[in-house]
Amino acid sequence: MKAPLVSIKNMDFAYQKHLVLSDVSLSVFEGDFIGIIGPNGGGKTTLIKAILGLLKPQKGTVEHAFDKSEIGYLPQGIQVDEDFPITVREVIASGLEHGLKIEFRKARERHQKVEEAMERVGLSALRTRPIGELSGGEFQRTMLARAFISSPRLLVLDEPDTHVDNKFETELYSLLKELNEKITILLVSHDIGTISPYIKTIACVNRDLHYHTSNEISEEQLKVYNCPIEIITHGTVPHRVIKEHIHR
């Protein structure tokens, strides 16, 4: 069996004396597309920050089988200086900092990658627009393209559908499913009904973590996992009973 890309073992994390994550274990393998769900304040963002190496756990370990510079990350609630003179194209191109070297002989390949990334998120017509003039959804798409342009080993997305309109939301998850053919993805979301057709497995996080080996989950299972979130129905939400969960 292949070694995991990320291995979390018996991790605790607390802010001052407030325990946010308790005895959490999770293995992320190449090709995974894991939906991370849970209530507000349950520790989802703390978990991904520990995976990114931005937080150090008080107990347990977080190990990577690759360089952490090979992680693409789209955080939640990015703040931007609207007066900063940078365009959509320049923001997306900055995601290649850890990818292709900035050399003259690579200029054509860099240009092609940026053009392809803009097209995939529907921003080709806005390539020269300053970021301060973008709508919330346009800015979110710009940052998404920046996160995946370098073809990272792992793509970590914290509620990427924030400010995105309904039309692009469907395109967004279809794009992520396509990217998952080559990139391992961790996706934080509050809407299991929307993401379930696209993800492969589910991690329920509410201080502890329960790993669910399917993309289908019922309200009864959420109760068992101590994961009090509402299933938002988009069409027919599948309910399939899996008798046990596993820590992974």
C-alpha positions as CSV (number, residue, x, y, z in Angstrom):
1,M,0.0,0.0,0.0
2,K,1.3,3.5,-0.9
3,A,2.3,5.8,1.9
4,P,-0.1,8.7,2.5
5,L,0.7,12.2,1.2
6,V,-0.4,13.6,4.6
7,S,-0.5,11.6,7.8
8,I,-2.1,13.1,10.9
9,K,-1.8,11.0,14.1
10,N,-3.4,11.6,17.5
11,M,-3.4,15.4,17.1
12,D,-4.6,17.8,19.7
13,F,-4.8,21.5,19.1
14,A,-5.9,24.3,21.5
15,Y,-6.1,28.0,21.4
16,Q,-4.8,29.0,24.8
17,K,-6.8,26.5,27.0
18,H,-9.7,25.9,24.6
19,L,-9.4,22.5,23.0
20,V,-10.4,22.7,19.3
21,L,-9.2,19.4,18.0
22,S,-8.9,16.2,20.1
23,D,-7.0,13.0,19.2
24,V,-7.5,13.6,15.5
25,S,-6.1,11.1,13.0
26,L,-6.4,11.2,9.2
27,S,-4.4,9.9,6.2
28,V,-4.7,11.7,2.9
29,F,-3.7,9.5,-0.1
30,E,-2.9,10.5,-3.7
31,G,-6.1,10.9,-5.7
32,D,-8.3,11.5,-2.6
33,F,-11.1,14.1,-2.9
34,I,-12.2,14.6,0.7
35,G,-15.1,16.8,1.8
36,I,-14.5,18.3,5.3
37,I,-17.7,19.1,7.0
38,G,-18.8,20.1,10.5
39,P,-20.4,22.9,12.5
40,N,-19.1,26.4,12.8
41,G,-16.3,26.4,15.4
42,G,-15.9,22.6,15.1
43,G,-12.3,22.9,14.0
44,K,-12.4,22.5,10.2
45,T,-10.2,25.5,9.4
46,T,-7.8,24.7,12.3
47,L,-7.4,21.2,10.8
48,I,-6.4,22.5,7.4
49,K,-4.1,25.1,8.9
50,A,-2.3,22.3,10.7
51,I,-2.1,20.4,7.4
52,L,-0.6,23.5,5.8
53,G,1.9,23.8,8.5
54,L,0.5,27.2,9.7
55,L,-0.3,25.8,13.1
56,K,1.7,23.4,15.3
57,P,-0.3,20.9,17.3
58,Q,0.2,20.6,21.1
59,K,0.1,16.8,20.8
60,G,0.5,14.3,17.9
61,T,2.1,14.7,14.5
62,V,1.4,16.0,11.0
63,E,3.7,14.5,8.4
64,H,4.0,15.2,4.7
65,A,5.4,12.9,2.0
66,F,6.2,15.9,-0.2
67,D,7.4,19.5,0.0
68,K,4.8,21.8,1.5
69,S,5.5,24.3,-1.2
70,E,3.5,21.9,-3.5
71,I,0.2,22.7,-1.7
72,G,-2.3,25.0,-3.4
73,Y,-4.5,26.9,-0.9
74,L,-7.6,28.9,-1.2
75,P,-8.4,30.4,2.3
76,Q,-11.8,31.7,3.4
77,G,-12.5,35.4,3.5
78,I,-9.4,36.8,1.8
79,Q,-8.9,40.5,2.3
80,V,-7.5,42.6,-0.5
81,D,-6.3,46.2,-0.9
82,E,-8.7,47.5,-3.6
83,D,-6.2,50.2,-4.5
84,F,-3.3,47.8,-5.1
85,P,-2.3,48.0,-8.8
86,I,-2.4,44.4,-9.9
87,T,-4.6,42.8,-12.5
88,V,-6.4,39.5,-12.7
89,R,-3.7,38.0,-14.9
90,E,-0.9,39.1,-12.6
91,V,-2.6,37.6,-9.5
92,I,-3.1,34.3,-11.2
93,A,0.5,34.3,-12.6
94,S,1.8,34.8,-9.1
95,G,0.7,31.3,-8.3
96,L,3.6,30.0,-10.5
97,E,6.1,31.3,-8.0
98,H,6.8,27.8,-6.7
99,G,6.2,26.2,-10.1
100,L,8.0,27.2,-13.3
101,K,11.1,29.2,-12.8
102,I,11.0,32.8,-14.0
103,E,13.3,32.4,-16.9
104,F,13.1,33.8,-20.5
105,R,13.0,30.3,-22.0
106,K,9.9,29.5,-19.9
107,A,8.0,32.7,-20.7
108,R,5.9,31.1,-23.4
109,E,4.9,28.2,-21.2
110,R,4.1,30.5,-18.3
111,H,1.9,32.6,-20.6
112,Q,0.1,29.5,-21.8
113,K,-0.6,28.2,-18.3
114,V,-2.0,31.6,-17.2
115,E,-4.2,31.8,-20.3
116,E,-5.5,28.3,-19.7
117,A,-6.2,29.0,-16.0
118,M,-8.2,32.2,-16.8
119,E,-10.2,30.3,-19.4
120,R,-11.1,27.5,-17.0
121,V,-12.5,29.9,-14.4
122,G,-14.2,32.1,-17.0
123,L,-12.0,35.2,-16.6
124,S,-10.3,35.5,-20.0
125,A,-12.3,38.7,-20.8
126,L,-11.2,40.3,-17.4
127,R,-7.4,39.5,-17.7
128,T,-6.4,43.2,-17.5
129,R,-9.0,44.3,-14.9
130,P,-7.6,45.5,-11.6
131,I,-8.5,43.3,-8.7
132,G,-10.1,46.2,-6.9
133,E,-12.8,46.4,-9.6
134,L,-13.8,42.7,-9.3
135,S,-17.1,41.4,-7.8
136,G,-16.8,39.0,-4.9
137,G,-17.4,36.0,-7.2
138,E,-14.9,37.2,-9.8
139,F,-12.3,37.7,-7.1
140,Q,-13.0,34.2,-5.7
141,R,-12.5,32.7,-9.2
142,T,-9.2,34.6,-9.6
143,M,-7.9,33.2,-6.3
144,L,-9.0,29.7,-7.2
145,A,-7.1,29.9,-10.5
146,R,-4.0,31.1,-8.6
147,A,-4.3,28.1,-6.2
148,F,-4.3,25.4,-8.9
149,I,-2.2,27.0,-11.7
150,S,1.0,25.3,-10.6
151,S,-0.5,21.8,-10.6
152,P,0.1,21.3,-6.8
153,R,0.3,17.8,-5.3
154,L,-2.4,18.8,-2.8
155,L,-5.2,21.5,-3.3
156,V,-6.8,22.8,-0.1
157,L,-10.0,24.8,-0.4
158,D,-11.8,26.5,2.5
159,E,-15.4,27.0,1.3
160,P,-14.4,28.0,-2.3
161,D,-18.1,28.7,-3.3
162,T,-18.2,31.9,-1.1
163,H,-19.6,34.8,-3.2
164,V,-19.9,32.5,-6.3
165,D,-23.1,32.7,-8.2
166,N,-25.2,29.5,-8.8
167,K,-24.1,29.2,-12.4
168,F,-20.4,29.2,-11.6
169,E,-21.0,27.0,-8.5
170,T,-21.8,24.0,-10.8
171,E,-18.9,24.8,-13.1
172,L,-16.6,25.1,-10.0
173,Y,-17.3,21.7,-8.7
174,S,-17.1,20.1,-12.2
175,L,-13.7,21.8,-12.6
176,L,-12.6,20.4,-9.2
177,K,-13.7,16.9,-10.2
178,E,-11.6,17.3,-13.4
179,L,-8.6,18.6,-11.4
180,N,-8.9,15.7,-9.1
181,E,-7.8,13.4,-11.9
182,K,-4.3,14.7,-11.3
183,I,-4.5,16.6,-8.0
184,T,-5.5,15.4,-4.5
185,I,-8.1,17.8,-3.0
186,L,-9.3,18.7,0.5
187,L,-12.5,20.7,0.4
188,V,-14.1,22.4,3.4
189,S,-17.8,23.0,2.9
190,H,-21.0,23.6,4.9
191,D,-23.2,22.2,2.1
192,I,-22.9,18.4,1.9
193,G,-25.9,18.3,-0.5
194,T,-24.0,20.3,-3.2
195,I,-20.6,18.7,-2.9
196,S,-21.6,15.0,-2.5
197,P,-21.7,14.2,-6.2
198,Y,-18.2,15.4,-6.7
199,I,-16.2,14.3,-3.6
200,K,-15.2,10.7,-2.9
201,T,-15.2,10.6,0.9
202,I,-16.1,12.7,3.9
203,A,-14.3,13.8,7.1
204,C,-16.8,15.0,9.8
205,V,-15.0,17.4,12.2
206,N,-16.4,18.6,15.5
207,R,-13.4,18.6,17.8
208,D,-12.9,15.0,17.0
209,L,-12.8,13.5,13.5
210,H,-14.8,10.7,11.9
211,Y,-13.8,9.5,8.4
212,H,-16.7,8.3,6.2
213,T,-15.6,6.1,3.3
214,S,-18.4,7.2,1.0
215,N,-19.7,10.5,-0.5
216,E,-23.2,9.6,0.6
217,I,-24.2,10.4,4.2
218,S,-27.5,10.5,6.1
219,E,-28.7,12.7,8.9
220,E,-28.7,9.7,11.2
221,Q,-25.0,9.1,10.4
222,L,-24.2,12.7,11.0
223,K,-25.7,12.3,14.5
224,V,-23.6,9.3,15.2
225,Y,-20.5,11.2,14.1
226,N,-21.4,14.1,16.4
227,C,-21.5,16.3,13.3
228,P,-24.6,18.6,13.7
229,I,-25.0,20.1,10.3
230,E,-28.1,20.4,8.1
231,I,-28.2,18.5,4.9
232,I,-29.3,21.0,2.2
233,T,-31.3,19.2,-0.4
234,H,-30.4,19.7,-4.0
235,G,-32.6,17.3,-5.8
236,T,-32.4,13.8,-4.2
237,V,-29.9,13.4,-1.4
238,P,-28.9,9.8,-1.2
239,H,-29.2,8.0,2.1
240,R,-27.1,4.9,2.4
241,V,-26.4,3.3,5.8
242,I,-22.8,2.4,6.5
243,K,-22.6,0.5,9.8
244,E,-19.4,1.9,11.1
245,H,-16.9,4.7,10.7
246,I,-13.2,4.4,10.8
247,H,-10.4,6.7,12.0
248,R,-8.0,7.1,9.2
